[in-house]
């Protein structure tokens, strides 16, 4: 279970920074700070997949970074299966499987070594680690490039390796930041099947995406973040109902055009 | 921490750039350096020694014996001239008409006969570092003046058997108390320290860039930060890797120096050099390495802090470039003539290390001062490591 309440995060602006006219109009900018996330609240239960939507720069990645303990929130709380990420960050990290939008891998290490490194950092024993990696290689069709160095892998191979790395320690909570961006159809399908597998195993999954067809096929819940606030938070049926024709694209646009007032209408 | 350390080391050992900086450069640098410097020095010196200087002599009839000796000297070639004033001669030398002008006073013969001192004038451009011309000329003049002295004393009826003792009543013989090792240490010590410290820096630079800014640029930093290990462990793992490569560079350099020194000594039959090198004990080498350890730690912490701050590989390299100059200055200070290791210089970072390595090579190191250097350098390294750890906790640094 993931519970996020009134999350906020601001980044200090350089003293020499001069705001443009557009930025002056933006409510997230103050004199000396950029309020990337102002008020985000949502929850995701076991076995649920939550789609995190929003335009570029809305605050999705900052929210996920706070969820994953990479950034400390200025206000609000994040509970992962009852563990407060602010008070017990190391314990919270043991529960999290996080895939960043960068798919960053160590180029000189093989797929196996990249995954094994993070497994060891999570304190896994060698025997259990090898078994788990073998299991993931089968699930994600990775055996063919297990010993290939990351700097000679294709984008799809890299993404599969990054996903395997994120879940090598069998996390209780999985957070995926745009996991299908730039992938071919076959690899996208493998990734989506993998997320379905996590869902079937009862793992709560949060994934941010711009692909509404993936939201339609996978998500139980949807959160739309716009200008640092959760503009909508509800289940997929409530989200679909925001558009007269039930189209998710129209529903998404109506949330953005309606601003945060939609949050009240759509709140579960 | 050790997981981070071994992973970083594995990656570095698979990287060609690291292999070049850490292994190839230290192995190749000394033979290449010795060969280039030796060849340039030998060619330049040989050329300067063989050079024939064009000269003019004014009033040569006043000292015909000297003029004849000069004429037959292999390094001098006579040029005829009608010039006579000092200003004209200087202008002609500047216009490259000849290299040197000797002006003998017009009354030299009569003054000589009256046993009076005379001043000769030698006009030439003495800006060259290898001034063999003056030495050749001085040798001729010494012989000539001695002949004059002998002639004058004989005229005065002095016994020829006593002439040598009268002309040069004291003959000075120098007995050098410095051992061969001390001489070698004095000339080689500062250069070796300079090379070792700079190689430590260059050995640490690339791995540091890769482990900080490189981690950001690859997008692996975020994933690393959310692993259930403390950020202190991450930094220390990275720091130890950078330290290892820096020390490896220094160690390989010392071994390379030893091996190539032995090879060159054997082939060039430089028994004095090999004897001097053999006098350097294992303890001296261990002490030298012990001093490089905190020095390398300073570089590792400093470079890692810079690299963590930088957003990209290129940005990190731009920040690090001025550091090379900052390091070179105290090393140059240590090479300055008259710089000695004392309580004050023992507290100047890097200068102290260079002076200590020189003293160790000479075999004249003061162990009290060495302890002081080790302690002060280690304290500085510890402070910088603490700062680096603190730096790595800052969101504004990690997510710029």
Boltz contact constraints between the chains, C-beta under 6 A:
constraints:
  - contact:
      token1: [A, 68]
      token2: [B, 226]
      max_distance: 6.0
  - contact:
      token1: [A, 69]
      token2: [B, 226]
      max_distance: 6.0
  - contact:
      token1: [A, 70]
      token2: [B, 222]
      max_distance: 6.0
  - contact:
      token1: [A, 70]
      token2: [B, 225]
      max_distance: 6.0
  - contact:
      token1: [A, 70]
      token2: [B, 226]
      max_distance: 6.0
  - contact:
      token1: [A, 90]
      token2: [B, 228]
      max_distance: 6.0
  - contact:
      token1: [A, 93]
      token2: [B, 226]
      max_distance: 6.0
  - contact:
      token1: [A, 93]
      token2: [B, 228]
      max_distance: 6.0
  - contact:
      token1: [A, 94]
      token2: [B, 228]
      max_distance: 6.0
  - contact:
      token1: [A, 98]
      token2: [B, 226]
      max_distance: 6.0
  - contact:
      token1: [A, 100]
      token2: [B, 222]
      max_distance: 6.0
  - contact:
      token1: [A, 100]
      token2: [B, 223]
      max_distance: 6.0
  - contact:
      token1: [A, 102]
      token2: [B, 219]
      max_distance: 6.0
  - contact:
      token1: [A, 104]
      token2: [B, 218]
      max_distance: 6.0
  - contact:
      token1: [A, 104]
      token2: [B, 219]
      max_distance: 6.0
  - contact:
      token1: [A, 104]
      token2: [B, 220]
      max_distance: 6.0
  - contact:
      token1: [A, 106]
      token2: [B, 11]
      max_distance: 6.0
  - contact:
      token1: [A, 108]
      token2: [B, 11]
      max_distance: 6.0
  - contact:
      token1: [A, 108]
      token2: [B, 14]
      max_distance: 6.0
  - contact:
      token1: [A, 117]
      token2: [B, 7]
      max_distance: 6.0
  - contact:
      token1: [A, 120]
      token2: [B, 3]
      max_distance: 6.0
  - contact:
      token1: [A, 121]
      token2: [B, 3]
      max_distance: 6.0
  - contact:
      token1: [A, 121]
      token2: [B, 227]
      max_distance: 6.0
  - contact:
      token1: [A, 121]
      token2: [B, 229]
      max_distance: 6.0
